[in-house]
Amino acid sequence: MFDPMRRFTWNPQKRPTDAGAHEPFEELTRVALSRPVETEGGVLRAGAMGTVVGVYRGGAAYEVEFVKPFHTVATVMPDAIRHARA
């Protein structure tokens, strides 16, 4: 269940481990959410497709623009996105 009072703490010094390592996405890559993500405009469901518009610390986090189901830009962690299937 979603808890709106839960805060996310990001540690920029913590890097992905070998078990959770991923190949960084480049800007303008089409991606899809692998899990729901909360934004100011609402919750984006798993499967929502967007475009990477910013890369933080070599892939520690991404800025992704979504158009559907509503327009928003969200900062997402690498484990929350995957390459979009055409």
Biopython code that builds the backbone (N, CA, C, O; Angstrom):
import numpy as np
from Bio.PDB.StructureBuilder import StructureBuilder

atoms = [
    (1, "MET", "N", (0.839, -1.184, 0.000)),
    (1, "MET", "CA", (0.000, 0.000, 0.000)),
    (1, "MET", "C", (0.880, 1.242, 0.000)),
    (1, "MET", "O", (1.935, 1.260, 0.635)),
    (2, "PHE", "N", (0.458, 2.257, -0.696)),
    (2, "PHE", "CA", (1.220, 3.490, -0.800)),
    (2, "PHE", "C", (1.122, 4.298, 0.489)),
    (2, "PHE", "O", (0.028, 4.498, 1.018)),
    (3, "ASP", "N", (2.251, 4.757, 0.991)),
    (3, "ASP", "CA", (2.300, 5.572, 2.199)),
    (3, "ASP", "C", (2.831, 6.952, 1.822)),
    (3, "ASP", "O", (4.036, 7.096, 1.616)),
    (4, "PRO", "N", (1.969, 7.982, 1.723)),
    (4, "PRO", "CA", (2.425, 9.305, 1.297)),
    (4, "PRO", "C", (3.357, 9.984, 2.292)),
    (4, "PRO", "O", (4.034, 10.949, 1.937)),
    (5, "MET", "N", (3.403, 9.498, 3.530)),
    (5, "MET", "CA", (4.274, 10.119, 4.528)),
    (5, "MET", "C", (5.701, 9.549, 4.483)),
    (5, "MET", "O", (6.613, 10.104, 5.096)),
    (6, "ARG", "N", (5.887, 8.438, 3.752)),
    (6, "ARG", "CA", (7.213, 7.834, 3.659)),
    (6, "ARG", "C", (8.097, 8.705, 2.777)),
    (6, "ARG", "O", (7.714, 9.060, 1.662)),
    (7, "ARG", "N", (9.240, 9.036, 3.261)),
    (7, "ARG", "CA", (10.178, 9.875, 2.521)),
    (7, "ARG", "C", (11.284, 9.017, 1.942)),
    (7, "ARG", "O", (11.727, 8.047, 2.558)),
    (8, "PHE", "N", (11.723, 9.385, 0.750)),
    (8, "PHE", "CA", (12.814, 8.685, 0.094)),
    (8, "PHE", "C", (14.109, 9.429, 0.407)),
    (8, "PHE", "O", (14.186, 10.647, 0.245)),
    (9, "THR", "N", (15.106, 8.708, 0.846)),
    (9, "THR", "CA", (16.415, 9.294, 1.106)),
    (9, "THR", "C", (17.395, 8.713, 0.109)),
    (9, "THR", "O", (17.576, 7.498, 0.034)),
    (10, "TRP", "N", (18.023, 9.583, -0.652)),
    (10, "TRP", "CA", (18.970, 9.141, -1.655)),
    (10, "TRP", "C", (20.380, 9.424, -1.169)),
    (10, "TRP", "O", (20.693, 10.548, -0.774)),
    (11, "ASN", "N", (21.226, 8.414, -1.199)),
    (11, "ASN", "CA", (22.616, 8.556, -0.801)),
    (11, "ASN", "C", (23.455, 8.555, -2.071)),
    (11, "ASN", "O", (23.641, 7.495, -2.669)),
    (12, "PRO", "N", (23.977, 9.721, -2.512)),
    (12, "PRO", "CA", (24.735, 9.768, -3.763)),
    (12, "PRO", "C", (26.037, 8.987, -3.704)),
    (12, "PRO", "O", (26.612, 8.688, -4.750)),
    (13, "GLN", "N", (26.518, 8.648, -2.517)),
    (13, "GLN", "CA", (27.752, 7.881, -2.384)),
    (13, "GLN", "C", (27.514, 6.384, -2.586)),
    (13, "GLN", "O", (28.446, 5.640, -2.889)),
    (14, "LYS", "N", (26.277, 5.951, -2.419)),
    (14, "LYS", "CA", (25.956, 4.534, -2.560)),
    (14, "LYS", "C", (25.797, 4.213, -4.036)),
    (14, "LYS", "O", (24.971, 4.814, -4.722)),
    (15, "ARG", "N", (26.573, 3.281, -4.518)),
    (15, "ARG", "CA", (26.541, 2.885, -5.914)),
    (15, "ARG", "C", (25.863, 1.530, -6.054)),
    (15, "ARG", "O", (25.822, 0.763, -5.092)),
    (16, "PRO", "N", (25.332, 1.221, -7.225)),
    (16, "PRO", "CA", (24.715, -0.088, -7.411)),
    (16, "PRO", "C", (25.710, -1.212, -7.147)),
    (16, "PRO", "O", (26.890, -1.096, -7.479)),
    (17, "THR", "N", (25.234, -2.287, -6.556)),
    (17, "THR", "CA", (26.083, -3.452, -6.329)),
    (17, "THR", "C", (26.102, -4.299, -7.577)),
    (17, "THR", "O", (25.329, -4.063, -8.506)),
    (18, "ASP", "N", (26.975, -5.280, -7.606)),
    (18, "ASP", "CA", (27.033, -6.163, -8.766)),
    (18, "ASP", "C", (25.692, -6.851, -8.997)),
    (18, "ASP", "O", (25.292, -7.059, -10.142)),
    (19, "ALA", "N", (24.999, -7.202, -7.926)),
    (19, "ALA", "CA", (23.713, -7.888, -8.059)),
    (19, "ALA", "C", (22.652, -6.968, -8.659)),
    (19, "ALA", "O", (21.743, -7.435, -9.345)),
    (20, "GLY", "N", (22.761, -5.666, -8.405)),
    (20, "GLY", "CA", (21.751, -4.744, -8.905)),
    (20, "GLY", "C", (22.276, -3.819, -9.975)),
    (20, "GLY", "O", (21.616, -2.843, -10.329)),
    (21, "ALA", "N", (23.468, -4.114, -10.501)),
    (21, "ALA", "CA", (24.078, -3.231, -11.486)),
    (21, "ALA", "C", (23.251, -3.223, -12.772)),
    (21, "ALA", "O", (22.601, -4.210, -13.116)),
    (22, "HIS", "N", (23.290, -2.118, -13.456)),
    (22, "HIS", "CA", (22.565, -1.983, -14.702)),
    (22, "HIS", "C", (23.405, -1.190, -15.676)),
    (22, "HIS", "O", (24.332, -0.480, -15.284)),
    (23, "GLU", "N", (23.079, -1.314, -16.934)),
    (23, "GLU", "CA", (23.741, -0.514, -17.938)),
    (23, "GLU", "C", (23.043, 0.839, -17.969)),
    (23, "GLU", "O", (21.825, 0.886, -18.141)),
    (24, "PRO", "N", (23.766, 1.933, -17.811)),
    (24, "PRO", "CA", (23.121, 3.244, -17.759)),
    (24, "PRO", "C", (22.342, 3.556, -19.039)),
    (24, "PRO", "O", (22.747, 3.182, -20.139)),
    (25, "PHE", "N", (21.228, 4.243, -18.868)),
    (25, "PHE", "CA", (20.436, 4.707, -19.996)),
    (25, "PHE", "C", (20.993, 6.049, -20.443)),
    (25, "PHE", "O", (21.432, 6.847, -19.615)),
    (26, "GLU", "N", (20.978, 6.301, -21.737)),
    (26, "GLU", "CA", (21.401, 7.592, -22.265)),
    (26, "GLU", "C", (20.190, 8.504, -22.382)),
    (26, "GLU", "O", (19.050, 8.040, -22.392)),
    (27, "GLU", "N", (20.446, 9.814, -22.470)),
    (27, "GLU", "CA", (19.354, 10.756, -22.687)),
    (27, "GLU", "C", (18.648, 10.416, -23.989)),
    (27, "GLU", "O", (19.269, 9.955, -24.947)),
    (28, "LEU", "N", (17.351, 10.647, -24.008)),
    (28, "LEU", "CA", (16.447, 10.407, -25.133)),
    (28, "LEU", "C", (16.143, 8.930, -25.363)),
    (28, "LEU", "O", (15.578, 8.573, -26.397)),
    (29, "THR", "N", (16.510, 8.063, -24.408)),
    (29, "THR", "CA", (16.155, 6.647, -24.479)),
    (29, "THR", "C", (14.710, 6.480, -24.038)),
    (29, "THR", "O", (14.299, 7.068, -23.038)),
    (30, "ARG", "N", (13.928, 5.682, -24.775)),
    (30, "ARG", "CA", (12.554, 5.369, -24.375)),
    (30, "ARG", "C", (12.604, 4.286, -23.306)),
    (30, "ARG", "O", (13.255, 3.256, -23.477)),
    (31, "VAL", "N", (11.913, 4.531, -22.210)),
    (31, "VAL", "CA", (11.897, 3.586, -21.099)),
    (31, "VAL", "C", (10.464, 3.347, -20.640)),
    (31, "VAL", "O", (9.553, 4.102, -20.981)),
    (32, "ALA", "N", (10.282, 2.287, -19.864)),
    (32, "ALA", "CA", (8.991, 1.983, -19.256)),
    (32, "ALA", "C", (9.226, 1.731, -17.777)),
    (32, "ALA", "O", (10.277, 1.224, -17.385)),
    (33, "LEU", "N", (8.255, 2.083, -16.966)),
    (33, "LEU", "CA", (8.367, 1.850, -15.529)),
    (33, "LEU", "C", (8.203, 0.362, -15.228)),
    (33, "LEU", "O", (7.326, -0.301, -15.781)),
    (34, "SER", "N", (9.046, -0.144, -14.358)),
    (34, "SER", "CA", (8.928, -1.540, -13.937)),
    (34, "SER", "C", (8.124, -1.653, -12.641)),
    (34, "SER", "O", (7.779, -2.754, -12.212)),
    (35, "ARG", "N", (7.831, -0.517, -12.029)),
    (35, "ARG", "CA", (6.996, -0.483, -10.820)),
    (35, "ARG", "C", (6.336, 0.897, -10.743)),
    (35, "ARG", "O", (6.801, 1.831, -11.396)),
    (36, "PRO", "N", (5.270, 1.043, -9.965)),
    (36, "PRO", "CA", (4.608, 2.353, -9.852)),
    (36, "PRO", "C", (5.541, 3.410, -9.237)),
    (36, "PRO", "O", (6.383, 3.103, -8.394)),
    (37, "VAL", "N", (5.367, 4.649, -9.681)),
    (37, "VAL", "CA", (6.158, 5.777, -9.168)),
    (37, "VAL", "C", (5.208, 6.923, -8.865)),
    (37, "VAL", "O", (4.381, 7.289, -9.699)),
    (38, "GLU", "N", (5.328, 7.490, -7.667)),
    (38, "GLU", "CA", (4.497, 8.628, -7.288)),
    (38, "GLU", "C", (5.134, 9.920, -7.787)),
    (38, "GLU", "O", (6.347, 10.104, -7.697)),
    (39, "THR", "N", (4.292, 10.816, -8.317)),
    (39, "THR", "CA", (4.729, 12.144, -8.748)),
    (39, "THR", "C", (3.798, 13.169, -8.133)),
    (39, "THR", "O", (2.821, 12.811, -7.475)),
    (40, "GLU", "N", (4.096, 14.444, -8.343)),
    (40, "GLU", "CA", (3.224, 15.495, -7.825)),
    (40, "GLU", "C", (1.838, 15.431, -8.462)),
    (40, "GLU", "O", (0.847, 15.810, -7.838)),
    (41, "GLY", "N", (1.771, 14.951, -9.707)),
    (41, "GLY", "CA", (0.500, 14.901, -10.414)),
    (41, "GLY", "C", (-0.313, 13.645, -10.160)),
    (41, "GLY", "O", (-1.475, 13.569, -10.558)),
    (42, "GLY", "N", (0.278, 12.666, -9.507)),
    (42, "GLY", "CA", (-0.406, 11.403, -9.258)),
    (42, "GLY", "C", (0.560, 10.240, -9.333)),
    (42, "GLY", "O", (1.776, 10.428, -9.331)),
    (43, "VAL", "N", (0.018, 9.050, -9.398)),
    (43, "VAL", "CA", (0.846, 7.850, -9.446)),
    (43, "VAL", "C", (0.913, 7.333, -10.875)),
    (43, "VAL", "O", (-0.113, 7.126, -11.524)),
    (44, "LEU", "N", (2.140, 7.125, -11.358)),
    (44, "LEU", "CA", (2.345, 6.507, -12.663)),
    (44, "LEU", "C", (2.400, 5.000, -12.444)),
    (44, "LEU", "O", (3.154, 4.522, -11.597)),
    (45, "ARG", "N", (1.621, 4.266, -13.188)),
    (45, "ARG", "CA", (1.568, 2.812, -13.027)),
    (45, "ARG", "C", (2.740, 2.137, -13.729)),
    (45, "ARG", "O", (3.336, 2.696, -14.649)),
    (46, "ALA", "N", (3.058, 0.936, -13.284)),
    (46, "ALA", "CA", (4.074, 0.130, -13.958)),
    (46, "ALA", "C", (3.671, -0.018, -15.416)),
    (46, "ALA", "O", (2.501, -0.250, -15.720)),
    (47, "GLY", "N", (4.632, 0.115, -16.316)),
    (47, "GLY", "CA", (4.359, 0.029, -17.743)),
    (47, "GLY", "C", (4.239, 1.377, -18.424)),
    (47, "GLY", "O", (4.295, 1.450, -19.651)),
    (48, "ALA", "N", (4.073, 2.462, -17.648)),
    (48, "ALA", "CA", (3.996, 3.805, -18.243)),
    (48, "ALA", "C", (5.299, 4.078, -18.992)),
    (48, "ALA", "O", (6.387, 3.821, -18.476)),
    (49, "MET", "N", (5.179, 4.599, -20.212)),
    (49, "MET", "CA", (6.360, 4.838, -21.039)),
    (49, "MET", "C", (6.749, 6.307, -21.021)),
    (49, "MET", "O", (5.894, 7.193, -21.023)),
    (50, "GLY", "N", (8.065, 6.550, -21.002)),
    (50, "GLY", "CA", (8.582, 7.906, -20.986)),
    (50, "GLY", "C", (9.925, 7.986, -21.687)),
    (50, "GLY", "O", (10.421, 6.999, -22.229)),
    (51, "THR", "N", (10.504, 9.178, -21.667)),
    (51, "THR", "CA", (11.790, 9.434, -22.307)),
    (51, "THR", "C", (12.761, 10.001, -21.283)),
    (51, "THR", "O", (12.424, 10.934, -20.553)),
    (52, "VAL", "N", (13.963, 9.442, -21.227)),
    (52, "VAL", "CA", (15.001, 9.946, -20.321)),
    (52, "VAL", "C", (15.429, 11.319, -20.815)),
    (52, "VAL", "O", (15.863, 11.464, -21.957)),
    (53, "VAL", "N", (15.309, 12.325, -19.959)),
    (53, "VAL", "CA", (15.709, 13.685, -20.322)),
    (53, "VAL", "C", (16.862, 14.183, -19.459)),
    (53, "VAL", "O", (17.364, 15.286, -19.674)),
    (54, "GLY", "N", (17.284, 13.384, -18.488)),
    (54, "GLY", "CA", (18.415, 13.746, -17.645)),
    (54, "GLY", "C", (18.997, 12.522, -16.969)),
    (54, "GLY", "O", (18.275, 11.605, -16.580)),
    (55, "VAL", "N", (20.323, 12.522, -16.835)),
    (55, "VAL", "CA", (21.031, 11.413, -16.185)),
    (55, "VAL", "C", (21.835, 11.995, -15.028)),
    (55, "VAL", "O", (22.632, 12.913, -15.225)),
    (56, "TYR", "N", (21.632, 11.470, -13.830)),
    (56, "TYR", "CA", (22.336, 11.951, -12.643)),
    (56, "TYR", "C", (23.425, 10.976, -12.236)),
    (56, "TYR", "O", (23.192, 9.769, -12.159)),
    (57, "ARG", "N", (24.625, 11.506, -11.973)),
    (57, "ARG", "CA", (25.760, 10.735, -11.461)),
    (57, "ARG", "C", (25.984, 9.434, -12.220)),
    (57, "ARG", "O", (26.116, 8.368, -11.618)),
    (58, "GLY", "N", (26.024, 9.528, -13.529)),
    (58, "GLY", "CA", (26.336, 8.367, -14.347)),
    (58, "GLY", "C", (25.295, 7.263, -14.306)),
    (58, "GLY", "O", (25.608, 6.115, -14.625)),
    (59, "GLY", "N", (24.080, 7.575, -13.928)),
    (59, "GLY", "CA", (23.020, 6.586, -13.911)),
    (59, "GLY", "C", (22.525, 6.208, -12.532)),
    (59, "GLY", "O", (21.799, 5.225, -12.383)),
    (60, "ALA", "N", (22.909, 6.978, -11.512)),
    (60, "ALA", "CA", (22.412, 6.710, -10.157)),
    (60, "ALA", "C", (20.923, 7.033, -10.060)),
    (60, "ALA", "O", (20.216, 6.470, -9.224)),
    (61, "ALA", "N", (20.447, 7.939, -10.915)),
    (61, "ALA", "CA", (19.030, 8.296, -10.997)),
    (61, "ALA", "C", (18.804, 8.937, -12.363)),
    (61, "ALA", "O", (19.745, 9.368, -13.029)),
    (62, "TYR", "N", (17.533, 8.989, -12.765)),
    (62, "TYR", "CA", (17.178, 9.529, -14.077)),
    (62, "TYR", "C", (16.003, 10.479, -13.972)),
    (62, "TYR", "O", (15.109, 10.299, -13.145)),
    (63, "GLU", "N", (16.018, 11.485, -14.816)),
    (63, "GLU", "CA", (14.881, 12.380, -14.977)),
    (63, "GLU", "C", (14.152, 11.878, -16.221)),
    (63, "GLU", "O", (14.727, 11.834, -17.309)),
    (64, "VAL", "N", (12.885, 11.501, -16.058)),
    (64, "VAL", "CA", (12.128, 10.910, -17.158)),
    (64, "VAL", "C", (10.857, 11.711, -17.386)),
    (64, "VAL", "O", (10.127, 12.019, -16.444)),
    (65, "GLU", "N", (10.597, 12.051, -18.661)),
    (65, "GLU", "CA", (9.382, 12.774, -19.011)),
    (65, "GLU", "C", (8.326, 11.785, -19.490)),
    (65, "GLU", "O", (8.586, 10.941, -20.347)),
    (66, "PHE", "N", (7.132, 11.907, -18.918)),
    (66, "PHE", "CA", (5.995, 11.066, -19.276)),
    (66, "PHE", "C", (4.905, 11.947, -19.865)),
    (66, "PHE", "O", (4.703, 13.072, -19.409)),
    (67, "VAL", "N", (4.197, 11.445, -20.877)),
    (67, "VAL", "CA", (3.095, 12.190, -21.484)),
    (67, "VAL", "C", (1.761, 11.558, -21.103)),
    (67, "VAL", "O", (0.774, 12.267, -20.905)),
    (68, "LYS", "N", (1.723, 10.239, -20.999)),
    (68, "LYS", "CA", (0.500, 9.522, -20.639)),
    (68, "LYS", "C", (0.742, 8.740, -19.358)),
    (68, "LYS", "O", (1.847, 8.220, -19.206)),
    (69, "PRO", "N", (-0.158, 8.617, -18.461)),
    (69, "PRO", "CA", (-1.548, 9.052, -18.530)),
    (69, "PRO", "C", (-1.718, 10.550, -18.271)),
    (69, "PRO", "O", (-2.810, 11.083, -18.469)),
    (70, "PHE", "N", (-0.663, 11.235, -17.834)),
    (70, "PHE", "CA", (-0.680, 12.688, -17.681)),
    (70, "PHE", "C", (0.747, 13.181, -17.869)),
    (70, "PHE", "O", (1.700, 12.427, -17.674)),
    (71, "HIS", "N", (0.893, 14.443, -18.248)),
    (71, "HIS", "CA", (2.232, 14.977, -18.498)),
    (71, "HIS", "C", (2.930, 15.286, -17.185)),
    (71, "HIS", "O", (2.392, 15.996, -16.336)),
    (72, "THR", "N", (4.140, 14.743, -17.025)),
    (72, "THR", "CA", (4.939, 15.016, -15.834)),
    (72, "THR", "C", (6.387, 14.644, -16.101)),
    (72, "THR", "O", (6.691, 13.875, -17.012)),
    (73, "VAL", "N", (7.261, 15.197, -15.299)),
    (73, "VAL", "CA", (8.672, 14.816, -15.302)),
    (73, "VAL", "C", (8.967, 14.293, -13.908)),
    (73, "VAL", "O", (8.661, 14.951, -12.914)),
    (74, "ALA", "N", (9.565, 13.100, -13.836)),
    (74, "ALA", "CA", (9.809, 12.464, -12.543)),
    (74, "ALA", "C", (11.256, 12.001, -12.448)),
    (74, "ALA", "O", (11.852, 11.582, -13.441)),
    (75, "THR", "N", (11.808, 12.080, -11.254)),
    (75, "THR", "CA", (13.124, 11.515, -10.985)),
    (75, "THR", "C", (12.907, 10.075, -10.536)),
    (75, "THR", "O", (12.204, 9.822, -9.557)),
    (76, "VAL", "N", (13.513, 9.138, -11.252)),
    (76, "VAL", "CA", (13.326, 7.725, -10.936)),
    (76, "VAL", "C", (14.665, 7.032, -10.760)),
    (76, "VAL", "O", (15.665, 7.404, -11.373)),
    (77, "MET", "N", (14.661, 6.027, -9.917)),
    (77, "MET", "CA", (15.849, 5.237, -9.662)),
    (77, "MET", "C", (16.007, 4.203, -10.779)),
    (77, "MET", "O", (15.025, 3.840, -11.426)),
    (78, "PRO", "N", (17.226, 3.730, -11.011)),
    (78, "PRO", "CA", (17.451, 2.805, -12.117)),
    (78, "PRO", "C", (16.677, 1.496, -12.019)),
    (78, "PRO", "O", (16.368, 0.889, -13.044)),
    (79, "ASP", "N", (16.362, 1.052, -10.813)),
    (79, "ASP", "CA", (15.617, -0.203, -10.682)),
    (79, "ASP", "C", (14.133, -0.034, -10.994)),
    (79, "ASP", "O", (13.389, -1.014, -11.015)),
    (80, "ALA", "N", (13.699, 1.200, -11.235)),
    (80, "ALA", "CA", (12.287, 1.460, -11.524)),
    (80, "ALA", "C", (12.005, 1.590, -13.009)),
    (80, "ALA", "O", (10.852, 1.756, -13.406)),
    (81, "ILE", "N", (13.061, 1.515, -13.855)),
    (81, "ILE", "CA", (12.850, 1.639, -15.300)),
    (81, "ILE", "C", (13.569, 0.528, -16.043)),
    (81, "ILE", "O", (14.528, -0.070, -15.555)),
    (82, "ARG", "N", (13.066, 0.276, -17.247)),
    (82, "ARG", "CA", (13.671, -0.700, -18.162)),
    (82, "ARG", "C", (13.510, -0.149, -19.569)),
    (82, "ARG", "O", (12.738, 0.783, -19.794)),
    (83, "HIS", "N", (14.245, -0.730, -20.522)),
    (83, "HIS", "CA", (14.090, -0.306, -21.912)),
    (83, "HIS", "C", (12.672, -0.588, -22.362)),
    (83, "HIS", "O", (12.124, -1.652, -22.075)),
    (84, "ALA", "N", (12.074, 0.366, -23.069)),
    (84, "ALA", "CA", (10.711, 0.191, -23.569)),
    (84, "ALA", "C", (10.722, -0.738, -24.768)),
    (84, "ALA", "O", (11.635, -0.693, -25.594)),
    (85, "ARG", "N", (9.722, -1.565, -24.857)),
    (85, "ARG", "CA", (9.577, -2.448, -26.016)),
    (85, "ARG", "C", (8.747, -1.715, -27.055)),
    (85, "ARG", "O", (7.748, -1.074, -26.726)),
    (86, "ALA", "N", (9.154, -1.809, -28.279)),
    (86, "ALA", "CA", (8.454, -1.103, -29.372)),
    (86, "ALA", "C", (7.084, -1.648, -29.642)),
    (86, "ALA", "O", (6.386, -1.154, -30.528)),
]
sb = StructureBuilder()
sb.init_structure("model")
sb.init_model(0)
sb.init_chain("A")
sb.init_seg("    ")
for serial, (resi, resn, name, xyz) in enumerate(atoms, 1):
    if name == "N":
        sb.init_residue(resn, " ", resi, " ")
    sb.init_atom(name, np.array(xyz, "f"), 0.0, 1.0, " ", f" {name:<3s}", serial, name[0])
structure = sb.get_structure()
